[in-house]
Structure formats: C-alpha cells, structure tokens
Amino acid sequence: MPWKEDGPMQQRVELIRQWQEGESIAALAELYGVARKTIYKWIDRHTQHGVAGLQDRSRAPHNSPHQLSQETIARILEARQKWGWGPRKLLVK
C-alpha cells in the first residue's frame, strides 16, 4: 500500500493527482485499497471544495429529531432532584 507514512489527507491528494494524470479509478482502488465508490466521492468533493473537501467529515447527524427540548430536560432534572427518582420512575410519570 502506498500510504503508510502519510496521513489520510496527503494520501487522498496523491490519489486525486494520479487520477488527474490519467490513472484509472479501478487501478487506484486496488492500489490504495479503497472502493471505487469512495474514490468517486473524493473526486466529487475535491471538485466542489478543493483540497479542503478531502478532509475527514464527522459522521454525526446534523440534527436529532428525537432530542429532548431544553424545557423537558429541565423538568426531568428538577424531578430527579426533588424526589430522588431514577430513570424507571421518571419514565412512568
């Protein structure tokens, strides 16, 4: 594998450079040990955002539809402190 010494960012930049010089996606996928789909994703990100687009991205969701409101959290904490209840009793109430 050609990417032991360098970090992921440098490896992706090198992969993009090789692709721009005419190397095939299939050959790069085998050389770097990644899926062709991943290479297409990196090429797309590089096209849209330049080298910065090749950085690792967080996998965390942008929002959480099931997240409790601040008001609900405050009420739960208040009940815990007031009555000393644990999660099972709080869930029932």
LUMMIDO-942438 format. One line per field, with one value per residue: residue in one letter; z, x negated, y negated of N, C-alpha, C in turn. Coordinates in Angstrom, 2 decimals, decimal comma. Each point is the difference from the previous one (the first is absolute). Layout:
BEGIN
residuo (A;...)
n.z (Z;...)
n.x (X;...)
n.y (Y;...)
ca.z (Z;...)
ca.x (X;...)
ca.y (Y;...)
c.z (Z;...)
c.x (X;...)
c.y (Y;...)
***
This chain:
BEGIN
residuo (M;P;W;K;E;D;G;P;M;Q;Q;R;V;E;L;I;R;Q;W;Q;E;G;E;S;I;A;A;L;A;E;L;Y;G;V;A;R;K;T;I;Y;K;W;I;D;R;H;T;Q;H;G;V;A;G;L;Q;D;R;S;R;A;P;H;N;S;P;H;Q;L;S;Q;E;T;I;A;R;I;L;E;A;R;Q;K;W;G;W;G;P;R;K;L;L;V;K)
n.z (0,00;-0,80;1,02;0,35;-0,61;-1,03;0,33;0,37;0,47;0,32;0,51;0,44;0,42;0,42;0,55;0,39;0,39;0,49;0,53;0,39;0,33;0,22;1,28;-0,23;0,17;-0,84;-0,72;0,15;-0,25;-0,92;-0,52;0,25;-0,51;-0,87;0,27;-1,20;0,68;0,87;-1,01;-0,54;1,25;0,12;-1,21;0,34;1,18;-0,63;-0,90;1,01;0,80;-1,03;0,40;0,45;-1,15;0,04;0,88;1,09;-0,12;0,84;0,65;0,93;0,34;-0,98;0,18;1,14;-0,80;0,68;-0,22;1,30;0,24;0,05;-0,30;-0,84;-0,45;0,05;-0,54;-0,79;-0,19;-0,16;-0,70;-0,63;0,00;-0,40;-0,76;-0,64;-0,97;-0,43;-1,02;0,73;1,17;-0,47;-0,56;1,14;0,64)
n.x (-0,84;0,33;0,79;-1,18;-0,94;0,76;0,61;1,25;-0,21;-1,27;0,49;1,03;-0,82;-0,84;1,03;0,46;-1,26;-0,08;1,20;-0,41;-1,01;1,20;-0,33;0,30;1,29;0,18;-1,00;0,53;1,18;-0,59;-0,64;1,06;0,58;0,61;1,27;0,37;1,06;-0,92;-0,69;1,12;0,24;-1,25;0,13;1,22;-0,44;-1,02;0,87;0,81;-0,93;-0,62;-1,22;0,64;0,52;-1,31;0,24;-0,33;1,19;0,67;0,21;-0,13;1,25;0,50;1,01;0,66;0,86;-0,67;-0,79;-0,20;1,07;-0,53;1,24;0,08;-1,19;0,38;1,15;-0,70;-0,93;1,01;0,66;-1,12;-0,22;1,23;0,15;-1,14;0,86;0,02;-0,64;0,15;-0,11;-1,03;-0,32;0,41;-0,55)
n.y (1,19;-0,99;0,27;0,41;-0,76;-0,26;-1,13;0,21;-1,22;0,23;1,10;-0,68;-0,96;0,94;0,60;-1,19;-0,28;1,24;-0,22;-1,22;0,79;0,54;0,19;1,27;-0,17;0,99;-0,52;-1,20;0,54;0,73;-1,02;-0,77;1,07;-0,79;-0,17;0,38;0,39;0,40;0,51;0,46;0,38;0,45;0,53;0,40;0,40;0,56;0,43;0,31;0,58;0,55;-0,24;-1,08;0,31;0,23;-0,95;0,71;0,55;-0,72;1,12;-0,94;0,29;-0,72;0,81;-0,08;0,59;0,91;-1,03;0,07;-0,72;-1,20;-0,32;1,02;-0,31;-1,26;0,40;0,76;-0,94;-0,83;0,92;0,21;-1,33;-0,27;1,10;-0,26;-0,18;1,25;0,55;1,13;-0,63;-0,66;1,15;0,55;-0,96)
ca.z (0,00;-0,11;0,94;1,40;0,69;-0,07;0,57;-0,99;-0,86;-1,03;-0,84;-0,89;-0,96;-0,94;-0,81;-0,96;-0,97;-0,91;-0,84;-0,96;-0,98;-0,91;0,58;0,05;1,32;0,42;0,41;1,25;1,06;0,38;0,53;1,30;0,85;0,31;-1,00;-1,09;0,42;0,88;-0,84;-0,67;1,02;0,22;-1,20;0,03;1,06;-0,44;-1,04;0,61;1,11;-0,05;0,92;1,27;-0,10;0,23;1,43;0,62;0,47;1,12;-0,37;0,87;-0,74;0,10;1,02;0,61;0,14;1,26;1,09;0,93;0,07;1,22;1,03;0,47;0,75;1,27;0,83;0,44;1,03;1,17;0,65;0,58;1,21;0,97;0,58;0,00;-0,86;-1,04;-1,34;-0,16;0,53;-0,82;-1,25;0,27;0,30)
ca.x (0,84;-0,86;0,30;-0,31;-0,65;0,80;1,33;1,06;0,17;-1,03;0,26;1,11;-0,52;-0,81;0,93;0,63;-1,03;-0,20;1,21;-0,06;-1,04;0,51;0,11;1,41;0,62;-0,16;-1,39;-0,20;0,73;-0,80;-1,26;0,20;0,81;1,30;1,03;0,12;1,03;-0,66;-0,82;0,92;0,44;-1,11;-0,14;1,11;-0,27;-1,13;0,51;0,86;-0,58;-1,46;-0,70;0,73;1,08;-0,53;-0,14;0,99;1,20;0,69;1,12;1,12;1,09;0,09;1,00;0,57;1,43;0,51;-0,66;0,92;-0,10;-0,65;1,04;0,20;-1,20;0,05;1,04;-0,52;-1,00;0,72;0,66;-1,06;-0,50;1,09;0,45;-1,07;0,41;-0,89;0,58;1,22;1,15;0,21;0,61;1,42;0,71)
ca.y (-1,19;-1,17;-1,07;0,31;-1,11;-1,23;0,03;0,21;-1,17;0,03;1,17;-0,34;-0,99;0,76;0,79;-0,93;-0,38;1,13;0,09;-1,10;0,33;1,02;1,34;0,43;0,13;1,39;0,20;-0,75;0,70;1,16;-0,49;-0,61;0,87;-0,61;0,27;-0,98;-0,96;-0,95;-0,88;-0,93;-0,96;-0,93;-0,83;-0,96;-0,98;-0,82;-0,89;-1,02;-0,76;-0,02;0,91;0,02;0,98;1,34;0,24;0,88;-0,69;0,62;0,87;-0,33;-0,62;-1,46;-0,28;1,20;-0,28;0,54;-0,68;-0,65;-1,46;-0,48;-0,04;1,37;0,38;-0,73;0,63;1,30;-0,25;-0,52;1,13;0,84;-0,65;-0,18;1,25;0,99;1,11;0,47;0,00;0,81;-0,74;-1,18;0,43;0,27;-1,25)
c.z (0,00;1,09;1,45;0,73;0,10;0,71;-1,10;-0,98;-1,14;-0,97;-1,00;-1,05;-1,06;-0,93;-1,06;-1,07;-1,02;-0,95;-1,08;-1,08;-0,89;0,56;0,12;1,44;0,54;0,50;1,32;1,17;0,49;0,69;1,43;0,94;0,44;-1,13;-1,07;0,35;0,89;-0,80;-0,74;0,98;0,24;-1,20;-0,02;1,05;-0,40;-1,07;0,61;0,98;-0,02;1,00;1,33;-0,02;0,25;1,47;0,48;0,49;1,16;-0,53;0,84;-0,82;0,21;1,02;0,51;0,25;1,32;1,22;0,87;-0,02;1,32;1,16;0,61;0,83;1,37;0,93;0,54;1,12;1,30;0,77;0,67;1,32;1,08;0,70;0,06;-0,86;-1,01;-1,33;-0,12;0,52;-0,84;-1,31;0,16;0,20;-1,19)
c.x (-0,88;0,23;-0,18;-0,55;0,88;1,33;1,04;0,15;-1,02;0,22;1,11;-0,43;-0,83;0,89;0,65;-1,00;-0,20;1,20;-0,03;-1,05;0,41;0,10;1,47;0,48;-0,22;-1,42;-0,28;0,69;-0,81;-1,29;0,16;0,88;1,31;0,97;0,01;1,01;-0,62;-0,85;0,87;0,50;-1,10;-0,20;1,09;-0,25;-1,15;0,44;0,80;-0,73;-1,53;-0,60;0,73;1,13;-0,46;-0,18;1,07;1,16;0,61;1,15;1,24;1,12;0,03;1,05;0,55;1,49;0,59;-0,64;1,03;-0,20;-0,68;1,00;0,22;-1,19;0,01;1,04;-0,47;-1,01;0,63;0,67;-1,02;-0,48;1,08;0,35;-1,09;0,32;-1,08;0,73;1,29;1,22;0,29;0,69;1,49;0,77;0,03)
c.y (-1,24;-1,04;0,37;-1,22;-1,23;0,17;0,17;-1,16;0,02;1,15;-0,30;-1,01;0,73;0,84;-0,87;-0,40;1,12;0,15;-1,09;0,26;1,17;1,41;0,37;0,13;1,42;0,27;-0,72;0,70;1,19;-0,45;-0,52;0,83;-0,61;0,33;-1,09;-1,08;-1,08;-0,98;-1,00;-1,07;-1,04;-0,93;-1,08;-1,08;-0,92;-1,00;-1,15;-0,92;-0,09;0,99;0,10;1,04;1,42;0,33;0,97;-0,84;0,76;0,85;-0,27;-0,64;-1,51;-0,43;1,32;-0,25;0,48;-0,66;-0,72;-1,51;-0,38;-0,05;1,38;0,47;-0,66;0,64;1,35;-0,20;-0,50;1,14;0,92;-0,59;-0,07;1,31;1,07;1,21;0,34;0,06;0,78;-0,74;-1,24;0,35;0,24;-1,29;-0,84)
***
